[in-house]
Structures are given as C-alpha cells and as structure tokens.
Amino acid sequence: MTINKKQQDEFKSVKQRLSTIQLAIKKDLKDGQLPQVEDVDRFTATSDEMDRLCQNEWRAAMDDYMDRLGQFQTVMKGRDLQAIKDAFQELLDCKVSCHKQFRQK
C-alpha cells in the first residue's frame, strides 16, 4: 500500500511529537524521577495516532510496540521507578528494532 504526501507528512509529524515526548520521559527517568503523568498520557495518545497510521507491512512490529506500551502503562501504575525504567527501555528497544526492519526494506 502506497501512502500519499499528506499521509507521509502526518506520519512525520506524529513521529516528531513522539520523539519529543520520549525525550522528556527519558530525562525524568535519568534524573531518578517518575515520568510526568501528562507526558505519559501524551506519549500514549501519540502512540495511538502512530498505530492508526500504521501500514499493513509493519503491522506485526506495531502490534508488538503497542503491547509493550500497555505493559509500560501498567507498570506506571505501580510507581516502581526501576520497573518503569525497564519497561520504557523495552518499549524503546522495540521501536529501534522496528526502525531497523523498516530501513532494510
């Protein structure tokens, strides 16, 4: 399935917003703080947008990412900083893996 210019621009915008929010969460975790609830909510909503834009050819990778996002959200409720760091890192690792697969095509 080929995407048009408008879809490409929308996808790029979502990716940029997701990256910005990701950096804020990473900074909080690096500083030994729990991520801000507002940032996690924005990260989740933006990830949902990315899921909506997902092409069939990378649906399996996106489904894996969304599963890990759900795990991150669950761990956030427990407020265990190390568990949150671990879950967020798994989410980021999943994203990196997806990007590698996409670039190989």
PyMOL commands that set and color helices and strands:
alter all, ss='L'
color gray80, all
select helices_A, chain A and resi 5-30+37-53+56-78+81-104
alter helices_A, ss='H'
color red, helices_A
deselect
rebuild
show_as cartoon
